Amino acid sequence: MVGASATASASESWTELGRVLLRWLSPQGQPRWARPALLATAIVAGVLYGWQATGNLEIYYAAGVRSMSMSWHDFFFAALDPRGTVSLDKLPGAFWVQALSARLFGFSAGAIVAPQVAEGVITVLVLFRAVRRLAGPLAAVTAAAVLALAPATVALNRGNISDTLMVLLIVLAADATVTAVLTGRARSALLAGAWVGLAFQAKMLEAWLVLPALGAVYLLCGPRSVRRRIAHLAGMGCAAAAVSLSWMSLVSLLPKTGRPYVDGSPDDSLFHQVFVYNGFGRLHQVSPNQLLNQAIGIHIVLSGPASWSRFLSGDYGRDTGWLIPAAAVILVIGLIARRRAPREDPLRAGLVLWGIWLAVFLVALSADSSINSYYAAVFSPAVAGLIGTGVAVVAGAPVGSVPSHRRPAPVAAAIAGIVLLTVGYTAWLLPAHGTGLPGWLLPLTIGGGITAAAFLLLGSAAKHEAGSGTALVALAAALAAMLLVPAVASVSMAADHLGPFDTPFEPQSVDRGTRAFLDTIEPASALIPTLKNAQFGAPDLMAAQTSALSAPFIYVSGEEVLPIGGYTGTSPAPSLAQLKSMIRDGQFHLVLQTRTATDPRLVWIASNCQFLPNSAKAQFVAYFCGAAPGTPEDLNPSTNSGSGSSGTSTSPTSVSQADLVAAALRVQQIVTEYPAFIVPVATLKTLKADPGDPVALAEARRVLGPNYLSELFALTQVPQPVLLYLEKWGPIVSKAVAEGQLPKPGAGP
């Protein structure tokens, strides 16, 4: 009896588990395929977003995340550098999440990117929920698939850009607004405002651009009286403003001496950083990247001029533009089709919500003077919502009080027209060549589009009901034809390990340029041992012109690299007086800056610190602002007042110190510029003793190439102790060659 009872109990347990799983797979009001389809879409999204995505870090933000993960003070104030002298030039919302991940799992590129992948997948799930409650499960699955496969969204979520969190939070705000539209509850409207406020913490004013869409859909389609709806919207706005400005206001009330200088502001003001530097100033002022280009000449590729067609053509058009014309046509057709529905019709509410979202963001970002390609990801939820809602309109989804049970010929013709429009527009957008562009894509797209359109028209002629299997197959074929190119673009971007700064099928030259811009981690890592040798006990590793130049070294070392001038090099922190004080106190010895710097702080360094010999082609030069241990105070460059005499001192102690640092930097540069070649120390010694020695010159020419004389000059014009230092490098470099870390001699530069 006991055994029978146990068997019955186990059977009941399995039965209950089956009921739970069945309820999960088939919740009330949804078909059984809805949640499995959503789960499959989320898995695809996670793979596309996370597959080998750690090589796409924006190193400036990543350096700030490392500093924030090391100190709660830096965490709260969003400091760029570990000592907390200057902040990032954005609000910290998204970087808080990344820093917490790094603090929890240990600092790594994976710990930074993992929250981005999770946020992207959650966005797909939330959009499904918002669209389902307005337009039904078929529309929701369609919208989730369109969002998951949008190339701009895939690119964005494969990096560490704050837009990922902003998009998630404004989609959550849209979902809360949908609840308010369906129920009329004030707390849902307040929650929507709070989500927008949190999105503001991630991307500032851009988050507020969603408010017109949220307000319009609730005012036009929400229940209750007009007065009550206006009151709820006022509450939404107040909640958004209160949450948006909370952190800024709190930090602004704290003493300035206890926090980092606010980058992007001439007067240490967060409100200037947000509303001018990152806000309205973008409409008419020189952009931060333009200022950075002027400061250090790294030639960041800038966006073209503001234009209404910016996101509909060229590289930016290939991010999300594929489906924007289709979404716009669906919006117009949908509004016409639902014109006689009641005011609270959920399908029309969805069209209003996503249509105004798309229109506002398109107009605002098209007018922005400086954008990045990943900005287009904010269009993806709206485009996906419109296409999903359009599916509900034409498929006769049982939502609202005016369901359509048959698909008349004009509707089928309209769908066929949308497919042909999308296919034609896609054929126009596709480049002839590009990264990851398969040759079969264009003919398959055209052939598939024509086939799908013909199938739709033939199905209409046969008068199939809208909900019939044939009609749904025709609709699925139409969607497949429209999504083919975006899907291939997204897969190719993941397969080629591209990220936020890339666009689908971009030219190979652009791809190489982007990789060169992002690939600063390895060169910075290679220089760290040299820089540490030149640190000579100073608390800070070094100082550098602009935060952008400091960031790679902060990221790879976790040590203080003082950023002079903030991101653009124009911020007044640190001041010249503060810089002199730091040098006098031995806070750092090395300074990295451009040859032609005109900033008074950097001019003073060039006049009062020891110039370290470098290649004439080098973009950046180094200065040594210190003296060897035991050097008399009067020979210390940091204590000389501006005559520049320290740069020409002949004291054996100071010269050997400066030359030692110069040699370390120069050897590293030769290894970087000519990784296949090693200059034997014996050759250098011979040339130092006899610059005309033919055997040594021939050897130097063999390993250095035609420009060997200019390359040798910096190495041979240094005192004998430097050669001893170079001998330390010989075995290290030889070992790197033997282990395959550097090419073998003769493999080419």
Salt bridges, closest charged atoms under 4 A:
GLU16 OE1 - ARG19 NH1 3.26
GLU16 OE2 - ARG23 NH2 3.91
ASP74 OD1 - HIS73 ND1 3.20
ASP89 OD1 - LYS90 NZ 3.34
ASP163 OD2 - LYS203 NZ 2.92
ASP175 OD2 - ARG129 NE 2.86
ASP175 OD1 - ARG133 NH2 2.80
GLU206 OE1 - LYS203 NZ 3.02
ASP268 OD1 - ARG259 NH1 3.00
ASP315 OD1 - ARG318 NH2 2.64
GLU344 OE2 - ARG343 NH2 3.35
ASP345 OD1 - ARG338 NH2 2.94
GLU465 OE2 - ARG406 NH2 3.86
ASP502 OD2 - ARG515 NH2 3.21
ASP511 OD1 - ARG515 NH1 2.76
ASP540 OD2 - ARG83 NH2 2.62
GLU559 OE2 - LYS532 NZ 1.93
ASP599 OD2 - ARG601 NH2 2.79
GLU699 OE2 - ARG702 NH2 3.15
GLU711 OE1 - ARG666 NH2 2.04
GLU727 OE2 - LYS685 NZ 2.74
GLU739 OE2 - LYS735 NZ 3.98
